[in-house]
Amino acid sequence: MANQAIIRVLCEQLGISRGQLTMTSGHASRDKIIQIAGLDQAEIRSRLAIDL
């Protein structure tokens, strides 16, 4: 349930479809690795409004 919520929130915030986002690891962990197709790192940062 929590993983699905994370995916839903990220898709909404990034303005992408569910098919563009894949959780590649961390399904049972609090640390996740997410793969996002179709956006480069700068665009992801911009859409999330964060400065890493």
C-alpha positions in Angstrom: 0.0 0.0 0.0 2.7 2.5 0.9 4.7 1.7 -2.2 1.6 2.3 -4.4 1.1 5.6 -2.6 4.7 6.7 -3.3 4.3 5.8 -7.0 1.0 7.6 -7.2 2.3 10.8 -5.6 5.4 10.9 -7.7 3.4 10.3 -10.9 1.1 13.2 -10.0 3.9 15.5 -9.0 6.0 14.8 -12.1 3.0 14.8 -14.5 3.8 11.3 -15.9 1.9 8.1 -16.5 2.3 5.1 -14.2 4.1 3.3 -17.0 7.0 5.7 -16.9 7.9 5.0 -13.3 9.4 1.8 -12.0 10.4 0.9 -8.5 13.6 -1.0 -9.2 14.5 -1.9 -5.6 13.4 -1.3 -2.0 10.0 -2.9 -2.2 10.2 -4.0 1.4 12.6 -1.3 2.6 12.2 2.3 3.5 14.9 3.2 1.0 13.7 3.0 -2.6 15.3 3.3 -6.0 12.9 4.6 -8.6 13.5 4.7 -12.4 11.7 7.4 -14.4 11.5 7.1 -18.1 11.2 10.1 -20.5 12.6 12.8 -18.2 16.2 13.8 -17.6 17.5 14.7 -14.1 17.1 18.4 -14.5 13.5 18.1 -15.5 12.8 15.8 -12.6 14.4 18.3 -10.2 12.4 21.1 -11.7 9.1 19.3 -11.5 9.8 18.3 -7.9 11.0 21.8 -7.1 14.1 20.5 -5.3 17.7 21.4 -5.4 20.0 18.4 -4.8 
